[in-house]
Amino acid sequence: MLLMAVEQDDRIIWVVVEQHRPRGRIRSRIVLHLGQYRDRDQAEGAFLERLRSNPTLRAVAERWAANAEDVLSDRKARARFLLHGVSTGGIAAFADDLLMRREEEERRARERTRAAAWPGGIPAVAFATLGLPTAASLAEIRAAYRRRAFLLHPDRGGDHAAMVALNVAYEDAAWYAEWRG
């Protein structure tokens, strides 16, 4: 559920919108017109009060919470939720948790895929290009990269291909050190 400000007849009206996903398409519908409020905090307070006192609205909120995972799995719905989302009786916290877990899982999957695609010796080659042991920290990698880039940069008389190789080695070594922890 989203708390949104809608401009109507030169006034700002706050409404509560429910997103749902019938037949795989994201749809939105206004479930409650709250009225005019100065800011989001006042509108949210009014919504929470109505949520406590209105069983029909509470049922809609519970239905949305039960289906939130399906709705928020859609990229466009997730972007809209992040743009207009508001804390509504624990629903936004659930959605934020869900989004953060999904993003973390996606990041870890990308890291696993990248690590699996590396042949065994790439980190060693990257660190050797920088002149470092494979246990070097991220700060040591950056310092070594800067020292080598100063010598190899084409503007200082170095070779373009050597600088490209140094850039690739730096990216691989930095990613490996970050991944390694």
PyMOL CGO cylinders between C-alpha atoms (Angstrom):
from pymol import cmd
from pymol.cgo import CYLINDER

trace = [
    CYLINDER, 0.00, 0.00, 0.00, 1.23, 3.44, -0.85, 0.3, 1, 1, 1, 1, 1, 1,
    CYLINDER, 1.23, 3.44, -0.85, 0.48, 6.84, 0.61, 0.3, 1, 1, 1, 1, 1, 1,
    CYLINDER, 0.48, 6.84, 0.61, 0.48, 9.32, -2.26, 0.3, 1, 1, 1, 1, 1, 1,
    CYLINDER, 0.48, 9.32, -2.26, -0.10, 13.02, -2.69, 0.3, 1, 1, 1, 1, 1, 1,
    CYLINDER, -0.10, 13.02, -2.69, -2.30, 13.75, -5.69, 0.3, 1, 1, 1, 1, 1, 1,
    CYLINDER, -2.30, 13.75, -5.69, -2.91, 17.20, -7.12, 0.3, 1, 1, 1, 1, 1, 1,
    CYLINDER, -2.91, 17.20, -7.12, -6.61, 17.86, -7.59, 0.3, 1, 1, 1, 1, 1, 1,
    CYLINDER, -6.61, 17.86, -7.59, -8.12, 21.26, -8.42, 0.3, 1, 1, 1, 1, 1, 1,
    CYLINDER, -8.12, 21.26, -8.42, -4.99, 23.10, -7.26, 0.3, 1, 1, 1, 1, 1, 1,
    CYLINDER, -4.99, 23.10, -7.26, -5.07, 21.23, -3.93, 0.3, 1, 1, 1, 1, 1, 1,
    CYLINDER, -5.07, 21.23, -3.93, -2.92, 18.42, -2.63, 0.3, 1, 1, 1, 1, 1, 1,
    CYLINDER, -2.92, 18.42, -2.63, -5.07, 15.44, -1.64, 0.3, 1, 1, 1, 1, 1, 1,
    CYLINDER, -5.07, 15.44, -1.64, -3.58, 12.43, 0.14, 0.3, 1, 1, 1, 1, 1, 1,
    CYLINDER, -3.58, 12.43, 0.14, -4.77, 9.00, -0.97, 0.3, 1, 1, 1, 1, 1, 1,
    CYLINDER, -4.77, 9.00, -0.97, -3.94, 5.40, -0.09, 0.3, 1, 1, 1, 1, 1, 1,
    CYLINDER, -3.94, 5.40, -0.09, -3.23, 3.24, -3.12, 0.3, 1, 1, 1, 1, 1, 1,
    CYLINDER, -3.23, 3.24, -3.12, -3.18, -0.54, -3.26, 0.3, 1, 1, 1, 1, 1, 1,
    CYLINDER, -3.18, -0.54, -3.26, -1.04, -2.25, -5.86, 0.3, 1, 1, 1, 1, 1, 1,
    CYLINDER, -1.04, -2.25, -5.86, -2.01, -5.72, -6.99, 0.3, 1, 1, 1, 1, 1, 1,
    CYLINDER, -2.01, -5.72, -6.99, -0.91, -8.04, -9.75, 0.3, 1, 1, 1, 1, 1, 1,
    CYLINDER, -0.91, -8.04, -9.75, -3.80, -9.72, -11.59, 0.3, 1, 1, 1, 1, 1, 1,
    CYLINDER, -3.80, -9.72, -11.59, -2.69, -11.90, -14.52, 0.3, 1, 1, 1, 1, 1, 1,
    CYLINDER, -2.69, -11.90, -14.52, 0.92, -10.80, -14.12, 0.3, 1, 1, 1, 1, 1, 1,
    CYLINDER, 0.92, -10.80, -14.12, 0.30, -7.07, -14.66, 0.3, 1, 1, 1, 1, 1, 1,
    CYLINDER, 0.30, -7.07, -14.66, 0.69, -4.44, -11.98, 0.3, 1, 1, 1, 1, 1, 1,
    CYLINDER, 0.69, -4.44, -11.98, -2.50, -2.53, -11.28, 0.3, 1, 1, 1, 1, 1, 1,
    CYLINDER, -2.50, -2.53, -11.28, -3.18, 0.24, -8.78, 0.3, 1, 1, 1, 1, 1, 1,
    CYLINDER, -3.18, 0.24, -8.78, -6.42, 1.36, -7.22, 0.3, 1, 1, 1, 1, 1, 1,
    CYLINDER, -6.42, 1.36, -7.22, -7.23, 4.05, -4.68, 0.3, 1, 1, 1, 1, 1, 1,
    CYLINDER, -7.23, 4.05, -4.68, -8.64, 2.44, -1.55, 0.3, 1, 1, 1, 1, 1, 1,
    CYLINDER, -8.64, 2.44, -1.55, -9.00, 5.55, 0.61, 0.3, 1, 1, 1, 1, 1, 1,
    CYLINDER, -9.00, 5.55, 0.61, -9.16, 9.33, 0.10, 0.3, 1, 1, 1, 1, 1, 1,
    CYLINDER, -9.16, 9.33, 0.10, -7.62, 10.84, 3.22, 0.3, 1, 1, 1, 1, 1, 1,
    CYLINDER, -7.62, 10.84, 3.22, -8.12, 14.49, 2.35, 0.3, 1, 1, 1, 1, 1, 1,
    CYLINDER, -8.12, 14.49, 2.35, -5.86, 17.53, 2.64, 0.3, 1, 1, 1, 1, 1, 1,
    CYLINDER, -5.86, 17.53, 2.64, -2.91, 17.47, 5.05, 0.3, 1, 1, 1, 1, 1, 1,
    CYLINDER, -2.91, 17.47, 5.05, 0.10, 19.74, 5.41, 0.3, 1, 1, 1, 1, 1, 1,
    CYLINDER, 0.10, 19.74, 5.41, 2.70, 17.00, 5.10, 0.3, 1, 1, 1, 1, 1, 1,
    CYLINDER, 2.70, 17.00, 5.10, 3.25, 13.27, 4.85, 0.3, 1, 1, 1, 1, 1, 1,
    CYLINDER, 3.25, 13.27, 4.85, 3.53, 12.80, 8.62, 0.3, 1, 1, 1, 1, 1, 1,
    CYLINDER, 3.53, 12.80, 8.62, 0.04, 14.19, 9.23, 0.3, 1, 1, 1, 1, 1, 1,
    CYLINDER, 0.04, 14.19, 9.23, -1.41, 12.13, 6.38, 0.3, 1, 1, 1, 1, 1, 1,
    CYLINDER, -1.41, 12.13, 6.38, 0.31, 9.01, 7.68, 0.3, 1, 1, 1, 1, 1, 1,
    CYLINDER, 0.31, 9.01, 7.68, -1.05, 9.64, 11.18, 0.3, 1, 1, 1, 1, 1, 1,
    CYLINDER, -1.05, 9.64, 11.18, -4.58, 9.98, 9.78, 0.3, 1, 1, 1, 1, 1, 1,
    CYLINDER, -4.58, 9.98, 9.78, -4.15, 6.78, 7.79, 0.3, 1, 1, 1, 1, 1, 1,
    CYLINDER, -4.15, 6.78, 7.79, -2.89, 4.82, 10.79, 0.3, 1, 1, 1, 1, 1, 1,
    CYLINDER, -2.89, 4.82, 10.79, -5.86, 6.08, 12.84, 0.3, 1, 1, 1, 1, 1, 1,
    CYLINDER, -5.86, 6.08, 12.84, -8.29, 4.95, 10.15, 0.3, 1, 1, 1, 1, 1, 1,
    CYLINDER, -8.29, 4.95, 10.15, -6.44, 1.65, 9.84, 0.3, 1, 1, 1, 1, 1, 1,
    CYLINDER, -6.44, 1.65, 9.84, -7.03, 1.02, 13.56, 0.3, 1, 1, 1, 1, 1, 1,
    CYLINDER, -7.03, 1.02, 13.56, -10.72, 1.98, 13.45, 0.3, 1, 1, 1, 1, 1, 1,
    CYLINDER, -10.72, 1.98, 13.45, -11.85, 0.64, 10.05, 0.3, 1, 1, 1, 1, 1, 1,
    CYLINDER, -11.85, 0.64, 10.05, -12.02, -3.18, 9.76, 0.3, 1, 1, 1, 1, 1, 1,
    CYLINDER, -12.02, -3.18, 9.76, -12.53, -3.06, 5.97, 0.3, 1, 1, 1, 1, 1, 1,
    CYLINDER, -12.53, -3.06, 5.97, -9.37, -1.00, 5.50, 0.3, 1, 1, 1, 1, 1, 1,
    CYLINDER, -9.37, -1.00, 5.50, -7.51, -3.33, 7.88, 0.3, 1, 1, 1, 1, 1, 1,
    CYLINDER, -7.51, -3.33, 7.88, -8.62, -6.30, 5.73, 0.3, 1, 1, 1, 1, 1, 1,
    CYLINDER, -8.62, -6.30, 5.73, -7.29, -4.57, 2.60, 0.3, 1, 1, 1, 1, 1, 1,
    CYLINDER, -7.29, -4.57, 2.60, -3.97, -3.87, 4.35, 0.3, 1, 1, 1, 1, 1, 1,
    CYLINDER, -3.97, -3.87, 4.35, -3.69, -7.50, 5.49, 0.3, 1, 1, 1, 1, 1, 1,
    CYLINDER, -3.69, -7.50, 5.49, -4.49, -8.74, 1.97, 0.3, 1, 1, 1, 1, 1, 1,
    CYLINDER, -4.49, -8.74, 1.97, -1.85, -6.42, 0.56, 0.3, 1, 1, 1, 1, 1, 1,
    CYLINDER, -1.85, -6.42, 0.56, 0.70, -7.62, 3.11, 0.3, 1, 1, 1, 1, 1, 1,
    CYLINDER, 0.70, -7.62, 3.11, -0.02, -11.23, 2.15, 0.3, 1, 1, 1, 1, 1, 1,
    CYLINDER, -0.02, -11.23, 2.15, 0.47, -10.44, -1.57, 0.3, 1, 1, 1, 1, 1, 1,
    CYLINDER, 0.47, -10.44, -1.57, 3.26, -7.85, -1.19, 0.3, 1, 1, 1, 1, 1, 1,
    CYLINDER, 3.26, -7.85, -1.19, 6.02, -10.27, -2.12, 0.3, 1, 1, 1, 1, 1, 1,
    CYLINDER, 6.02, -10.27, -2.12, 4.40, -11.01, -5.48, 0.3, 1, 1, 1, 1, 1, 1,
    CYLINDER, 4.40, -11.01, -5.48, 3.73, -7.33, -6.23, 0.3, 1, 1, 1, 1, 1, 1,
    CYLINDER, 3.73, -7.33, -6.23, 7.19, -6.18, -5.17, 0.3, 1, 1, 1, 1, 1, 1,
    CYLINDER, 7.19, -6.18, -5.17, 8.90, -8.84, -7.28, 0.3, 1, 1, 1, 1, 1, 1,
    CYLINDER, 8.90, -8.84, -7.28, 7.99, -6.68, -10.28, 0.3, 1, 1, 1, 1, 1, 1,
    CYLINDER, 7.99, -6.68, -10.28, 10.71, -4.13, -11.09, 0.3, 1, 1, 1, 1, 1, 1,
    CYLINDER, 10.71, -4.13, -11.09, 8.29, -1.31, -12.03, 0.3, 1, 1, 1, 1, 1, 1,
    CYLINDER, 8.29, -1.31, -12.03, 6.16, -1.84, -8.95, 0.3, 1, 1, 1, 1, 1, 1,
    CYLINDER, 6.16, -1.84, -8.95, 9.25, -1.89, -6.76, 0.3, 1, 1, 1, 1, 1, 1,
    CYLINDER, 9.25, -1.89, -6.76, 10.43, 1.41, -8.26, 0.3, 1, 1, 1, 1, 1, 1,
    CYLINDER, 10.43, 1.41, -8.26, 7.03, 2.97, -7.71, 0.3, 1, 1, 1, 1, 1, 1,
    CYLINDER, 7.03, 2.97, -7.71, 6.89, 1.68, -4.15, 0.3, 1, 1, 1, 1, 1, 1,
    CYLINDER, 6.89, 1.68, -4.15, 10.30, 3.14, -3.40, 0.3, 1, 1, 1, 1, 1, 1,
    CYLINDER, 10.30, 3.14, -3.40, 9.22, 6.44, -4.89, 0.3, 1, 1, 1, 1, 1, 1,
    CYLINDER, 9.22, 6.44, -4.89, 5.95, 6.76, -2.97, 0.3, 1, 1, 1, 1, 1, 1,
    CYLINDER, 5.95, 6.76, -2.97, 6.24, 4.19, -0.16, 0.3, 1, 1, 1, 1, 1, 1,
    CYLINDER, 6.24, 4.19, -0.16, 5.40, 5.11, 3.38, 0.3, 1, 1, 1, 1, 1, 1,
    CYLINDER, 5.40, 5.11, 3.38, 5.35, 3.24, 6.66, 0.3, 1, 1, 1, 1, 1, 1,
    CYLINDER, 5.35, 3.24, 6.66, 1.82, 1.94, 7.11, 0.3, 1, 1, 1, 1, 1, 1,
    CYLINDER, 1.82, 1.94, 7.11, 1.40, -0.24, 10.12, 0.3, 1, 1, 1, 1, 1, 1,
    CYLINDER, 1.40, -0.24, 10.12, 4.39, -2.50, 9.53, 0.3, 1, 1, 1, 1, 1, 1,
    CYLINDER, 4.39, -2.50, 9.53, 3.66, -3.10, 5.84, 0.3, 1, 1, 1, 1, 1, 1,
    CYLINDER, 3.66, -3.10, 5.84, 6.42, -0.81, 4.60, 0.3, 1, 1, 1, 1, 1, 1,
    CYLINDER, 6.42, -0.81, 4.60, 8.89, -2.42, 7.00, 0.3, 1, 1, 1, 1, 1, 1,
    CYLINDER, 8.89, -2.42, 7.00, 7.97, -5.81, 5.53, 0.3, 1, 1, 1, 1, 1, 1,
    CYLINDER, 7.97, -5.81, 5.53, 8.41, -4.46, 2.02, 0.3, 1, 1, 1, 1, 1, 1,
    CYLINDER, 8.41, -4.46, 2.02, 11.75, -2.82, 2.88, 0.3, 1, 1, 1, 1, 1, 1,
    CYLINDER, 11.75, -2.82, 2.88, 12.95, -6.09, 4.41, 0.3, 1, 1, 1, 1, 1, 1,
    CYLINDER, 12.95, -6.09, 4.41, 11.82, -7.97, 1.33, 0.3, 1, 1, 1, 1, 1, 1,
    CYLINDER, 11.82, -7.97, 1.33, 13.54, -5.54, -1.04, 0.3, 1, 1, 1, 1, 1, 1,
    CYLINDER, 13.54, -5.54, -1.04, 16.79, -5.51, 0.93, 0.3, 1, 1, 1, 1, 1, 1,
    CYLINDER, 16.79, -5.51, 0.93, 16.87, -9.32, 1.12, 0.3, 1, 1, 1, 1, 1, 1,
    CYLINDER, 16.87, -9.32, 1.12, 16.22, -9.60, -2.63, 0.3, 1, 1, 1, 1, 1, 1,
    CYLINDER, 16.22, -9.60, -2.63, 18.92, -7.06, -3.48, 0.3, 1, 1, 1, 1, 1, 1,
    CYLINDER, 18.92, -7.06, -3.48, 21.40, -8.83, -1.19, 0.3, 1, 1, 1, 1, 1, 1,
    CYLINDER, 21.40, -8.83, -1.19, 20.56, -12.22, -2.73, 0.3, 1, 1, 1, 1, 1, 1,
    CYLINDER, 20.56, -12.22, -2.73, 20.98, -10.78, -6.23, 0.3, 1, 1, 1, 1, 1, 1,
    CYLINDER, 20.98, -10.78, -6.23, 24.34, -9.24, -5.28, 0.3, 1, 1, 1, 1, 1, 1,
    CYLINDER, 24.34, -9.24, -5.28, 25.57, -12.51, -3.78, 0.3, 1, 1, 1, 1, 1, 1,
    CYLINDER, 25.57, -12.51, -3.78, 24.40, -14.46, -6.83, 0.3, 1, 1, 1, 1, 1, 1,
    CYLINDER, 24.40, -14.46, -6.83, 26.33, -12.06, -9.09, 0.3, 1, 1, 1, 1, 1, 1,
    CYLINDER, 26.33, -12.06, -9.09, 29.43, -12.49, -6.92, 0.3, 1, 1, 1, 1, 1, 1,
    CYLINDER, 29.43, -12.49, -6.92, 29.12, -16.29, -6.96, 0.3, 1, 1, 1, 1, 1, 1,
    CYLINDER, 29.12, -16.29, -6.96, 28.67, -16.25, -10.74, 0.3, 1, 1, 1, 1, 1, 1,
    CYLINDER, 28.67, -16.25, -10.74, 31.69, -14.01, -11.20, 0.3, 1, 1, 1, 1, 1, 1,
    CYLINDER, 31.69, -14.01, -11.20, 33.84, -16.08, -8.83, 0.3, 1, 1, 1, 1, 1, 1,
    CYLINDER, 33.84, -16.08, -8.83, 32.78, -19.32, -10.54, 0.3, 1, 1, 1, 1, 1, 1,
    CYLINDER, 32.78, -19.32, -10.54, 33.65, -17.90, -13.95, 0.3, 1, 1, 1, 1, 1, 1,
    CYLINDER, 33.65, -17.90, -13.95, 37.22, -17.10, -12.90, 0.3, 1, 1, 1, 1, 1, 1,
    CYLINDER, 37.22, -17.10, -12.90, 39.84, -19.65, -13.81, 0.3, 1, 1, 1, 1, 1, 1,
    CYLINDER, 39.84, -19.65, -13.81, 41.93, -20.56, -10.79, 0.3, 1, 1, 1, 1, 1, 1,
    CYLINDER, 41.93, -20.56, -10.79, 44.92, -18.30, -11.43, 0.3, 1, 1, 1, 1, 1, 1,
    CYLINDER, 44.92, -18.30, -11.43, 43.27, -14.95, -12.25, 0.3, 1, 1, 1, 1, 1, 1,
    CYLINDER, 43.27, -14.95, -12.25, 43.52, -13.43, -8.77, 0.3, 1, 1, 1, 1, 1, 1,
    CYLINDER, 43.52, -13.43, -8.77, 47.19, -14.44, -8.60, 0.3, 1, 1, 1, 1, 1, 1,
    CYLINDER, 47.19, -14.44, -8.60, 47.85, -12.89, -12.04, 0.3, 1, 1, 1, 1, 1, 1,
    CYLINDER, 47.85, -12.89, -12.04, 46.06, -9.68, -11.07, 0.3, 1, 1, 1, 1, 1, 1,
    CYLINDER, 46.06, -9.68, -11.07, 48.02, -9.36, -7.83, 0.3, 1, 1, 1, 1, 1, 1,
    CYLINDER, 48.02, -9.36, -7.83, 51.29, -10.21, -9.60, 0.3, 1, 1, 1, 1, 1, 1,
    CYLINDER, 51.29, -10.21, -9.60, 50.62, -7.48, -12.19, 0.3, 1, 1, 1, 1, 1, 1,
    CYLINDER, 50.62, -7.48, -12.19, 50.27, -5.02, -9.30, 0.3, 1, 1, 1, 1, 1, 1,
    CYLINDER, 50.27, -5.02, -9.30, 53.34, -6.48, -7.58, 0.3, 1, 1, 1, 1, 1, 1,
    CYLINDER, 53.34, -6.48, -7.58, 51.43, -7.54, -4.47, 0.3, 1, 1, 1, 1, 1, 1,
    CYLINDER, 51.43, -7.54, -4.47, 50.79, -10.75, -2.54, 0.3, 1, 1, 1, 1, 1, 1,
    CYLINDER, 50.79, -10.75, -2.54, 47.24, -12.15, -2.83, 0.3, 1, 1, 1, 1, 1, 1,
    CYLINDER, 47.24, -12.15, -2.83, 46.59, -11.25, 0.82, 0.3, 1, 1, 1, 1, 1, 1,
    CYLINDER, 46.59, -11.25, 0.82, 46.94, -7.50, 0.14, 0.3, 1, 1, 1, 1, 1, 1,
    CYLINDER, 46.94, -7.50, 0.14, 44.28, -5.16, 1.49, 0.3, 1, 1, 1, 1, 1, 1,
    CYLINDER, 44.28, -5.16, 1.49, 42.15, -2.86, -0.62, 0.3, 1, 1, 1, 1, 1, 1,
    CYLINDER, 42.15, -2.86, -0.62, 44.23, 0.17, 0.48, 0.3, 1, 1, 1, 1, 1, 1,
    CYLINDER, 44.23, 0.17, 0.48, 47.44, -1.59, -0.57, 0.3, 1, 1, 1, 1, 1, 1,
    CYLINDER, 47.44, -1.59, -0.57, 45.88, -2.49, -3.93, 0.3, 1, 1, 1, 1, 1, 1,
    CYLINDER, 45.88, -2.49, -3.93, 44.90, 1.14, -4.55, 0.3, 1, 1, 1, 1, 1, 1,
    CYLINDER, 44.90, 1.14, -4.55, 48.35, 2.42, -3.61, 0.3, 1, 1, 1, 1, 1, 1,
    CYLINDER, 48.35, 2.42, -3.61, 50.08, -0.13, -5.84, 0.3, 1, 1, 1, 1, 1, 1,
    CYLINDER, 50.08, -0.13, -5.84, 47.74, 0.70, -8.72, 0.3, 1, 1, 1, 1, 1, 1,
    CYLINDER, 47.74, 0.70, -8.72, 48.51, 4.41, -8.41, 0.3, 1, 1, 1, 1, 1, 1,
    CYLINDER, 48.51, 4.41, -8.41, 52.26, 3.80, -8.32, 0.3, 1, 1, 1, 1, 1, 1,
    CYLINDER, 52.26, 3.80, -8.32, 52.13, 1.54, -11.40, 0.3, 1, 1, 1, 1, 1, 1,
    CYLINDER, 52.13, 1.54, -11.40, 49.69, 3.83, -13.25, 0.3, 1, 1, 1, 1, 1, 1,
    CYLINDER, 49.69, 3.83, -13.25, 52.07, 6.75, -12.73, 0.3, 1, 1, 1, 1, 1, 1,
    CYLINDER, 52.07, 6.75, -12.73, 54.78, 4.75, -14.54, 0.3, 1, 1, 1, 1, 1, 1,
    CYLINDER, 54.78, 4.75, -14.54, 52.66, 3.07, -17.23, 0.3, 1, 1, 1, 1, 1, 1,
    CYLINDER, 52.66, 3.07, -17.23, 50.21, 5.82, -18.21, 0.3, 1, 1, 1, 1, 1, 1,
    CYLINDER, 50.21, 5.82, -18.21, 50.44, 6.70, -21.94, 0.3, 1, 1, 1, 1, 1, 1,
    CYLINDER, 50.44, 6.70, -21.94, 50.53, 10.43, -21.13, 0.3, 1, 1, 1, 1, 1, 1,
    CYLINDER, 50.53, 10.43, -21.13, 53.78, 9.83, -19.25, 0.3, 1, 1, 1, 1, 1, 1,
    CYLINDER, 53.78, 9.83, -19.25, 55.37, 7.81, -22.05, 0.3, 1, 1, 1, 1, 1, 1,
    CYLINDER, 55.37, 7.81, -22.05, 53.97, 4.40, -21.10, 0.3, 1, 1, 1, 1, 1, 1,
    CYLINDER, 53.97, 4.40, -21.10, 52.26, 1.82, -23.27, 0.3, 1, 1, 1, 1, 1, 1,
    CYLINDER, 52.26, 1.82, -23.27, 48.49, 1.89, -23.78, 0.3, 1, 1, 1, 1, 1, 1,
    CYLINDER, 48.49, 1.89, -23.78, 48.18, -1.93, -23.72, 0.3, 1, 1, 1, 1, 1, 1,
    CYLINDER, 48.18, -1.93, -23.72, 50.14, -2.11, -20.45, 0.3, 1, 1, 1, 1, 1, 1,
    CYLINDER, 50.14, -2.11, -20.45, 47.82, 0.49, -18.89, 0.3, 1, 1, 1, 1, 1, 1,
    CYLINDER, 47.82, 0.49, -18.89, 44.75, -1.45, -20.03, 0.3, 1, 1, 1, 1, 1, 1,
    CYLINDER, 44.75, -1.45, -20.03, 46.19, -4.62, -18.48, 0.3, 1, 1, 1, 1, 1, 1,
    CYLINDER, 46.19, -4.62, -18.48, 46.91, -2.70, -15.27, 0.3, 1, 1, 1, 1, 1, 1,
    CYLINDER, 46.91, -2.70, -15.27, 43.32, -1.40, -15.14, 0.3, 1, 1, 1, 1, 1, 1,
    CYLINDER, 43.32, -1.40, -15.14, 41.94, -4.93, -15.58, 0.3, 1, 1, 1, 1, 1, 1,
    CYLINDER, 41.94, -4.93, -15.58, 44.31, -6.25, -12.91, 0.3, 1, 1, 1, 1, 1, 1,
    CYLINDER, 44.31, -6.25, -12.91, 43.28, -3.48, -10.52, 0.3, 1, 1, 1, 1, 1, 1,
    CYLINDER, 43.28, -3.48, -10.52, 39.56, -4.18, -11.01, 0.3, 1, 1, 1, 1, 1, 1,
    CYLINDER, 39.56, -4.18, -11.01, 40.04, -7.93, -10.55, 0.3, 1, 1, 1, 1, 1, 1,
    CYLINDER, 40.04, -7.93, -10.55, 42.30, -7.56, -7.51, 0.3, 1, 1, 1, 1, 1, 1,
    CYLINDER, 42.30, -7.56, -7.51, 40.02, -4.99, -5.87, 0.3, 1, 1, 1, 1, 1, 1,
    CYLINDER, 40.02, -4.99, -5.87, 36.94, -7.11, -6.47, 0.3, 1, 1, 1, 1, 1, 1,
    CYLINDER, 36.94, -7.11, -6.47, 38.71, -10.22, -5.18, 0.3, 1, 1, 1, 1, 1, 1,
    CYLINDER, 38.71, -10.22, -5.18, 39.92, -8.41, -2.04, 0.3, 1, 1, 1, 1, 1, 1,
    CYLINDER, 39.92, -8.41, -2.04, 36.43, -7.06, -1.39, 0.3, 1, 1, 1, 1, 1, 1,
    CYLINDER, 36.43, -7.06, -1.39, 34.87, -10.49, -2.01, 0.3, 1, 1, 1, 1, 1, 1,
    CYLINDER, 34.87, -10.49, -2.01, 37.47, -12.17, 0.19, 0.3, 1, 1, 1, 1, 1, 1,
    CYLINDER, 37.47, -12.17, 0.19, 36.61, -9.76, 2.99, 0.3, 1, 1, 1, 1, 1, 1,
]
cmd.load_cgo(trace, "trace")
